[in-house]
Amino acid sequence: MDEKPRKNEEKMGIKYQEDEMVLPWVNRIGYGVGHVFNDLCSALWFLYFLLFLGDIDRMSGQLGAVTLLIGQIADAIATPVIGVWSDRGNLGCISRIGKRRSWYLIGNIAVVVTIPFMFSPPLGIISIPNEWLPFYLAVFVIIFQFGWAAVQTVHLALATDLTPLESERTLLLSLRNTFTSICTLAVPCIFLIIQKLTPGCEEQFMPKDAYKFQILVGVVVAIGVSCSLFSGFTMKETSDDHLDNERLAPETNRQTERRSYGQIFRQLDLYKVALLYTGTRLFGNILQTFVNLYISKTLRLPQDAVASIPLSVYTAATISSIIAERMISLIGRKATYFCGMIPGVCASIWMHIGPLSLDPSFFAYGVCSLYGAASSILLVTAISQTTVFIGMDIGNGAFVFGLMSFCDKLFCGLAILVIQSVKPRGDSSFYKDALAYTCGASAIVGMLAILTIFLPSRTGASNASETASNPDAVDS
């Protein structure tokens, strides 16, 4: 007769524990802005780096792609190494501020000291042979990507460190993606203002326009450093895995154990999640990399278009990121991903067909906005699915995200190099087809991958036996 009251008391106890695990809004916002510097630099990297190398440094498209590939490979190698180190190692006395926050500090320092050199003529060198410029830039690019990878990896892992509640993690990641959209919106907006305040915005870019990019970098560094400082002081990580397990115990009624690397690599779902994450990231990165080349080389629009059209892309992305988290809670991850795939594939079909009788500017605004909305929904869903795979094994959180990022960076860099290498001379429609085929295929691959993933909705991959006995616990 005492069983029912006891069960009610246990449920109430779990509810109280969950309430205690809900983060204050200052910590949520602190986490949300913690990746702002990275996001601003990422927008610079993908939106304007190839454009800067081609129009300002006069580097060939293939050499520019090689330089970008060097950075992507450096990022791909650094990410899992930093993931392992931040999960299981320490940085000596610096680790006193936290195993994640120590890497967060080092990563931000590496980014702030290198990115100004990447958007400037060679330091102290009047002229340098075109074929040697990638080697000069590679030094700064590698250090930059090391720092960028450190911040990205530990910031993603902090979402699982800060709270064991899946709903709270999804909220944190949605905030992160909202600020990501705002940042990618801010960069072209700032660049548009710079162009309107300086002469030559109605012309094509020339080497004399280098100062415009340098002003943009200066503004990005100022905003990014401010946000990183605020985040560093408001994010409170848990430094002991045993304490994490104790926090999780009331919700799961058992201790959670860290999986070994062998156990992780033996899980088939790891490769499915990696395919989902890589396809989704490839969609967004190819869009960011080639949208401005499409605008300037294919449509032949003036300078201000390379700021105003990406602005429409990220306006759509910002709006869709706000509703993505709610969609996941209402209809599940698979249905949400499908809702993101449809506009992505439709945009690719529209891009392939072309503007027809539409004005090229109006066409570019429309199709690129559709791409932006799709990209944001796909990204929120893919990252959320990755946190479900991690589940309560937060001791391996950075390692798993590191593996995801390794695949993402490597394949993205190779894809950009292949696209630039096969580009025929004088083919003005090439970048149109590159966007249409690559983005459309990436969205479809991601959809196929997520359809094959069946993970417990609360406890992640470590609870396979519970999933087998309770089909309702499987992620939808």
C-alpha positions as CSV (number, residue, x, y, z in Angstrom):
1,M,0.0,0.0,0.0
2,D,3.0,2.3,0.4
3,E,4.3,1.8,-3.1
4,K,2.1,4.5,-4.8
5,P,3.0,7.3,-2.3
6,R,6.7,6.2,-2.5
7,K,6.6,6.4,-6.3
8,N,5.0,9.8,-6.1
9,E,7.7,11.0,-3.7
10,E,10.4,9.7,-6.1
11,K,8.8,11.5,-9.0
12,M,8.6,14.7,-7.0
13,G,12.2,14.3,-6.0
14,I,13.3,13.9,-9.6
15,K,11.3,17.0,-10.5
16,Y,13.0,19.0,-7.7
17,Q,16.4,17.8,-9.0
18,E,15.5,18.8,-12.5
19,D,14.5,22.3,-11.3
20,E,17.9,22.7,-9.6
21,M,19.6,21.7,-12.9
22,V,17.9,24.5,-14.9
23,L,20.4,27.2,-15.5
24,P,19.9,30.9,-14.7
25,W,19.4,33.1,-17.8
26,V,22.7,34.9,-17.2
27,N,24.5,31.5,-17.6
28,R,22.4,30.6,-20.7
29,I,23.2,33.9,-22.3
30,G,26.9,33.6,-21.3
31,Y,27.0,30.2,-23.0
32,G,25.1,31.6,-26.1
33,V,27.6,34.4,-26.7
34,G,30.6,32.1,-25.9
35,H,31.0,31.2,-29.6
36,V,30.4,34.7,-31.0
37,F,34.1,35.4,-31.7
38,N,34.4,32.1,-33.5
39,D,31.2,32.7,-35.4
40,L,32.3,36.1,-36.6
41,C,35.7,34.7,-37.7
42,S,34.0,31.8,-39.4
43,A,31.8,34.2,-41.4
44,L,35.0,36.1,-42.4
45,W,36.7,32.8,-43.3
46,F,34.0,31.4,-45.5
47,L,32.4,34.5,-46.8
48,Y,35.4,36.7,-47.7
49,F,38.7,34.8,-47.4
50,L,38.6,33.3,-51.0
51,L,37.2,36.6,-52.3
52,F,40.1,38.5,-50.5
53,L,42.7,36.1,-51.9
54,G,41.4,36.4,-55.4
55,D,40.5,40.0,-55.8
56,I,42.9,41.7,-53.3
57,D,46.0,39.3,-53.3
58,R,45.4,38.3,-56.9
59,M,45.8,34.6,-56.0
60,S,44.4,32.0,-58.4
61,G,41.3,30.2,-57.4
62,Q,43.1,26.8,-57.1
63,L,45.9,28.3,-54.9
64,G,43.3,30.0,-52.8
65,A,41.5,26.7,-52.3
66,V,44.8,25.1,-51.3
67,T,45.3,27.8,-48.6
68,L,41.8,27.2,-47.3
69,L,42.4,23.4,-47.4
70,I,45.5,23.8,-45.3
71,G,43.4,25.5,-42.7
72,Q,40.6,22.9,-42.8
73,I,43.2,20.1,-42.4
74,A,44.8,21.9,-39.5
75,D,41.4,22.3,-37.9
76,A,40.4,18.7,-38.6
77,I,43.6,17.4,-36.9
78,A,43.5,19.8,-34.0
79,T,39.8,19.2,-33.1
80,P,39.9,15.6,-31.9
81,V,43.3,16.0,-30.3
82,I,42.0,19.0,-28.3
83,G,38.8,17.0,-27.6
84,V,40.7,14.2,-26.0
85,W,43.0,16.5,-24.1
86,S,40.2,18.6,-22.7
87,D,38.2,15.5,-21.7
88,R,41.1,13.6,-20.0
89,G,44.1,15.8,-19.7
90,N,45.1,19.1,-18.2
91,L,47.1,22.2,-19.0
92,G,48.9,22.5,-15.6
93,C,48.3,25.6,-13.6
94,I,46.0,27.0,-16.4
95,S,43.5,24.2,-15.7
96,R,42.7,25.8,-12.4
97,I,40.1,27.9,-14.2
98,G,38.5,24.7,-15.6
99,K,39.6,22.0,-18.0
100,R,37.3,23.4,-20.7
101,R,37.7,27.1,-19.9
102,S,41.5,26.8,-20.1
103,W,41.3,25.6,-23.7
104,Y,38.7,28.3,-24.3
105,L,41.2,31.0,-23.2
106,I,44.1,29.6,-25.2
107,G,41.9,29.3,-28.3
108,N,40.7,32.8,-28.2
109,I,44.2,34.2,-27.8
110,A,45.4,32.2,-30.8
111,V,42.5,33.6,-32.9
112,V,42.9,37.2,-31.9
113,V,46.6,37.4,-32.8
114,T,46.4,35.7,-36.2
115,I,43.3,36.8,-38.0
116,P,44.5,40.3,-38.7
117,F,47.5,38.9,-40.7
118,M,45.2,36.7,-42.8
119,F,43.4,39.8,-44.2
120,S,46.4,42.0,-44.8
121,P,49.2,42.1,-47.4
122,P,52.4,40.2,-46.4
123,L,54.0,41.9,-43.4
124,G,57.1,43.9,-44.4
125,I,57.1,42.4,-47.9
126,I,56.4,44.7,-50.8
127,S,55.8,41.9,-53.3
128,I,55.9,38.1,-53.0
129,P,55.5,35.5,-55.8
130,N,51.9,34.4,-56.1
131,E,52.9,30.7,-55.7
132,W,54.7,31.4,-52.4
133,L,51.8,33.4,-50.8
134,P,50.0,30.2,-49.6
135,F,53.1,29.2,-47.6
136,Y,53.3,32.6,-45.9
137,L,49.6,32.6,-45.1
138,A,49.7,28.9,-43.9
139,V,51.6,29.9,-40.8
140,F,48.8,32.2,-39.6
141,V,46.1,30.0,-40.9
142,I,47.3,26.9,-39.0
143,I,47.6,28.8,-35.7
144,F,44.2,30.5,-36.3
145,Q,42.5,27.1,-37.0
146,F,44.1,25.6,-33.9
147,G,42.6,28.3,-31.8
148,W,39.3,28.2,-33.6
149,A,39.1,24.4,-33.1
150,A,39.9,24.7,-29.4
151,V,37.1,27.2,-28.8
152,Q,34.6,25.3,-30.9
153,T,35.3,21.9,-29.4
154,V,35.2,22.9,-25.7
155,H,32.2,25.2,-26.2
156,L,30.1,22.4,-27.7
157,A,31.2,20.0,-24.9
158,L,30.2,22.6,-22.3
159,A,26.6,22.2,-23.4
160,T,26.7,18.7,-22.0
161,D,28.9,19.7,-19.0
162,L,26.6,22.5,-17.8
163,T,23.4,20.5,-17.5
164,P,22.3,16.8,-17.9
165,L,18.8,17.8,-18.9
166,E,18.2,17.2,-22.6
167,S,15.7,20.1,-22.8
168,E,18.2,22.5,-21.3
169,R,21.0,21.3,-23.6
170,T,18.7,21.8,-26.6
171,L,17.9,25.3,-25.4
172,L,21.6,26.1,-24.9
173,L,22.4,24.8,-28.4
174,S,19.5,26.8,-29.9
175,L,20.8,29.9,-28.2
176,R,24.3,29.2,-29.6
177,N,22.9,28.8,-33.1
178,T,20.8,31.9,-32.7
179,F,23.9,33.9,-31.9
180,T,25.7,32.1,-34.8
181,S,23.0,33.4,-37.1
182,I,23.2,36.9,-35.6
183,C,27.0,36.9,-36.1
184,T,26.9,35.7,-39.7
185,L,24.2,38.4,-40.2
186,A,26.4,41.0,-38.5
187,V,29.5,40.5,-40.6
188,P,28.0,41.3,-44.0
189,C,25.9,44.1,-42.3
190,I,29.1,45.7,-41.0
191,F,30.8,45.2,-44.3
192,L,27.9,46.9,-46.1
193,I,28.2,49.9,-43.8
194,I,31.9,50.1,-44.4
195,Q,31.4,50.0,-48.2
196,K,28.7,52.7,-48.0
197,L,31.1,54.9,-46.0
198,T,34.0,54.4,-48.4
199,P,34.4,55.1,-52.1
200,G,34.0,52.5,-54.9
201,C,31.1,50.4,-53.6
202,E,29.6,50.3,-57.1
203,E,32.7,48.8,-58.6
204,Q,34.4,45.4,-58.6
205,F,37.0,44.7,-55.8
206,M,40.6,45.8,-56.5
207,P,43.9,45.5,-54.5
208,K,43.4,49.1,-53.3
209,D,40.3,47.9,-51.4
210,A,42.3,45.9,-48.9
211,Y,41.7,48.5,-46.2
212,K,38.0,47.8,-46.2
213,F,38.7,44.2,-45.2
214,Q,41.1,45.4,-42.5
215,I,38.5,47.7,-41.0
216,L,36.0,44.8,-40.9
217,V,38.5,42.5,-39.1
218,G,39.1,45.3,-36.5
219,V,35.4,45.5,-35.7
220,V,35.1,41.7,-35.6
221,V,38.0,41.4,-33.1
222,A,36.5,44.2,-30.8
223,I,33.1,42.6,-30.7
224,G,34.4,39.0,-30.4
225,V,36.8,39.6,-27.5
226,S,34.1,41.4,-25.5
227,C,31.7,38.5,-25.9
228,S,34.4,35.9,-25.0
229,L,35.3,37.8,-21.8
230,F,31.6,37.9,-20.8
231,S,31.2,34.2,-21.5
232,G,34.4,33.2,-19.7
233,F,33.2,34.9,-16.5
234,T,29.6,33.5,-16.6
235,M,30.1,29.9,-17.8
236,K,30.6,27.7,-14.7
237,E,31.7,24.2,-15.7
238,T,31.8,21.1,-13.5
239,S,35.4,20.0,-13.0
240,D,34.8,16.5,-11.6
241,D,33.1,13.7,-13.6
242,H,32.0,12.0,-10.3
243,L,30.0,15.1,-9.5
244,D,28.4,15.0,-12.9
245,N,27.4,11.4,-12.3
246,E,25.9,12.3,-8.9
247,R,23.8,15.1,-10.6
248,L,22.6,12.6,-13.1
249,A,21.8,9.8,-10.7
250,P,18.4,11.0,-9.5
251,E,17.2,11.2,-13.1
252,T,18.5,7.8,-14.1
253,N,18.7,5.9,-10.8
254,R,22.2,4.7,-11.6
255,Q,25.8,5.8,-12.1
256,T,27.0,6.5,-15.6
257,E,30.4,5.3,-16.8
258,R,32.6,6.9,-19.4
259,R,32.8,4.8,-22.5
260,S,36.2,3.8,-23.8
261,Y,37.4,4.9,-27.2
262,G,37.0,1.3,-28.4
263,Q,33.4,1.3,-27.3
264,I,32.6,4.5,-29.0
265,F,34.2,3.5,-32.3
266,R,32.3,0.2,-32.2
267,Q,29.0,1.9,-32.1
268,L,27.4,2.1,-35.6
269,D,25.4,5.1,-34.6
270,L,28.7,7.1,-34.3
271,Y,29.2,6.8,-38.1
272,K,25.6,7.7,-38.8
273,V,25.8,10.8,-36.6
274,A,29.1,11.7,-38.3
275,L,27.5,11.4,-41.7
276,L,24.5,13.6,-40.6
277,Y,26.8,16.2,-39.0
278,T,29.2,16.3,-42.0
279,G,26.5,16.6,-44.6
280,T,24.8,19.3,-42.6
281,R,28.0,21.3,-42.1
282,L,28.9,20.8,-45.8
283,F,25.6,22.4,-46.8
284,G,26.3,25.5,-44.7
285,N,30.0,25.8,-45.4
286,I,29.7,25.5,-49.2
287,L,26.9,28.0,-49.2
288,Q,29.0,30.5,-47.2
289,T,32.1,29.9,-49.3
290,F,30.7,30.2,-52.8
291,V,27.7,32.5,-52.4
292,N,29.9,35.6,-52.8
293,L,31.8,34.1,-55.7
294,Y,28.5,33.3,-57.3
295,I,27.4,37.0,-56.7
296,S,30.6,38.6,-58.0
297,K,31.7,36.1,-60.7
298,T,28.5,34.7,-62.1
299,L,26.0,37.5,-61.6
300,R,28.6,40.2,-61.9
301,L,27.0,42.3,-59.2
302,P,28.8,45.3,-57.5
303,Q,30.7,45.3,-54.2
304,D,27.8,46.1,-52.0
305,A,26.0,42.9,-53.2
306,V,28.6,40.7,-51.5
307,A,27.3,42.2,-48.2
308,S,23.6,42.8,-48.8
309,I,22.8,39.3,-50.2
310,P,24.6,37.4,-47.5
311,L,22.7,39.7,-45.1
312,S,19.4,38.3,-46.5
313,V,20.8,34.7,-46.1
314,Y,21.5,35.2,-42.4
315,T,18.3,37.1,-41.7
316,A,16.4,34.1,-42.8
317,A,18.8,31.8,-40.9
318,T,18.2,33.9,-37.7
319,I,14.5,33.6,-37.9
320,S,14.5,29.9,-38.6
321,S,16.9,29.2,-35.8
322,I,14.5,30.7,-33.3
323,I,11.8,28.3,-34.2
324,A,14.0,25.2,-34.8
325,E,14.3,24.3,-31.1
326,R,10.5,24.5,-30.7
327,M,10.0,22.3,-33.7
328,I,12.3,19.7,-32.3
329,S,10.3,19.5,-29.0
330,L,7.0,19.4,-30.9
331,I,7.6,17.1,-33.9
332,G,11.0,15.4,-33.2
333,R,14.4,15.7,-34.8
334,K,13.7,13.7,-37.9
335,A,10.6,15.6,-38.9
336,T,12.4,18.9,-38.1
337,Y,15.3,17.9,-40.3
338,F,12.9,17.0,-43.1
339,C,11.3,20.5,-42.7
340,G,14.8,21.9,-43.2
341,M,15.7,19.7,-46.1
342,I,12.7,20.6,-48.3
343,P,13.5,24.3,-48.7
344,G,17.2,23.4,-49.1
345,V,16.4,21.1,-52.0
346,C,13.9,23.5,-53.5
347,A,16.5,26.3,-53.4
348,S,19.0,24.0,-55.2
349,I,16.4,23.3,-57.9
350,W,15.7,27.0,-58.2
351,M,19.4,27.8,-58.4
352,H,19.9,25.3,-61.2
353,I,17.0,26.7,-63.2
354,G,18.2,30.2,-62.8
355,P,16.5,33.6,-62.6
356,L,14.7,33.2,-66.0
357,S,12.7,36.5,-66.4
358,L,13.5,37.7,-62.8
359,D,16.0,40.5,-62.1
360,P,19.3,38.8,-61.1
361,S,19.4,40.8,-57.9
362,F,15.9,39.8,-56.8
363,F,16.6,36.2,-57.8
364,A,19.8,36.1,-55.7
365,Y,18.0,37.5,-52.6
366,G,15.2,35.0,-52.9
367,V,17.1,31.8,-53.5
368,C,19.9,32.6,-51.0
369,S,17.3,33.5,-48.3
370,L,15.8,30.0,-48.9
371,Y,19.2,28.4,-48.5
372,G,19.8,30.4,-45.3
373,A,16.5,29.2,-43.7
374,A,17.2,25.6,-44.5
375,S,20.8,25.7,-43.3
376,S,19.9,26.9,-39.8
377,I,17.1,24.3,-39.2
378,L,19.4,21.5,-40.4
379,L,22.3,22.7,-38.2
380,V,20.3,23.0,-35.0
381,T,18.8,19.5,-35.6
382,A,22.2,17.9,-36.4
383,I,24.0,19.3,-33.3
384,S,21.0,18.3,-31.1
385,Q,21.2,14.8,-32.5
386,T,24.9,14.7,-31.6
387,T,24.2,15.6,-28.0
388,V,21.7,12.7,-27.8
389,F,24.4,10.4,-29.0
390,I,26.7,11.7,-26.2
391,G,23.9,11.2,-23.7
392,M,25.2,11.2,-20.2
393,D,28.7,10.2,-21.2
394,I,29.8,13.9,-20.8
395,G,33.4,12.8,-20.1
396,N,33.7,12.0,-23.8
397,G,31.7,15.0,-25.0
398,A,34.5,17.0,-26.4
399,F,36.0,13.9,-28.0
400,V,32.8,13.1,-29.9
401,F,32.3,16.6,-31.1
402,G,36.0,16.6,-32.1
403,L,35.4,13.5,-34.3
404,M,32.3,15.2,-35.8
405,S,34.3,18.4,-36.6
406,F,37.2,16.3,-38.0
407,C,35.0,14.8,-40.6
408,D,33.3,18.2,-41.2
409,K,36.5,20.1,-41.8
410,L,38.3,17.5,-43.8
411,F,35.5,16.8,-46.3
412,C,34.6,20.5,-46.5
413,G,38.2,21.5,-47.4
414,L,38.4,18.7,-49.9
415,A,35.1,19.7,-51.5
416,I,36.2,23.3,-51.9
417,L,39.5,22.2,-53.4
418,V,37.8,19.9,-55.9
419,I,35.2,22.6,-56.9
420,Q,37.9,25.2,-57.5
421,S,40.1,22.7,-59.3
422,V,37.5,21.5,-61.8
423,K,36.3,25.0,-62.6
424,P,36.6,25.7,-66.3
425,R,38.1,29.0,-67.4
426,G,35.5,31.5,-68.5
427,D,32.5,29.4,-67.3
428,S,30.2,32.0,-65.7
429,S,27.6,29.5,-64.6
430,F,30.0,27.2,-62.7
431,Y,29.4,28.6,-59.2
432,K,25.6,28.4,-59.8
433,D,25.9,24.6,-60.5
434,A,28.4,24.1,-57.7
435,L,25.9,25.6,-55.1
436,A,22.9,23.7,-56.6
437,Y,24.4,20.3,-56.7
438,T,26.6,20.3,-53.6
439,C,24.0,21.9,-51.2
440,G,21.1,19.8,-52.6
441,A,23.1,16.5,-52.3
442,S,24.3,17.4,-48.8
443,A,20.8,18.0,-47.5
444,I,19.6,14.7,-49.0
445,V,22.5,12.7,-47.5
446,G,21.9,14.3,-44.1
447,M,18.2,13.3,-44.3
448,L,19.0,9.7,-45.2
449,A,21.5,9.5,-42.3
450,I,19.1,10.8,-39.6
451,L,16.4,8.4,-40.8
452,T,18.7,5.5,-39.8
453,I,19.5,6.8,-36.3
454,F,17.6,5.4,-33.3
455,L,18.8,6.7,-30.0
456,P,17.2,6.9,-26.6
457,S,15.7,10.4,-26.2
458,R,17.1,11.1,-22.8
459,T,20.1,9.0,-22.0
460,G,21.9,8.6,-25.2
461,A,23.7,5.7,-26.6
462,S,24.6,4.2,-23.3
463,N,21.1,3.0,-22.7
464,A,20.5,0.6,-25.6
465,S,18.9,-2.0,-23.4
466,E,16.3,0.4,-22.2
467,T,15.5,1.4,-25.7
468,A,14.9,-2.2,-26.7
469,S,12.4,-2.7,-23.9
470,N,10.7,0.7,-24.3
471,P,10.2,1.8,-27.9
472,D,8.7,5.1,-26.8
473,A,12.1,6.1,-25.5
474,V,13.6,6.2,-28.9
475,D,14.3,9.6,-30.5
476,S,11.8,10.6,-33.2
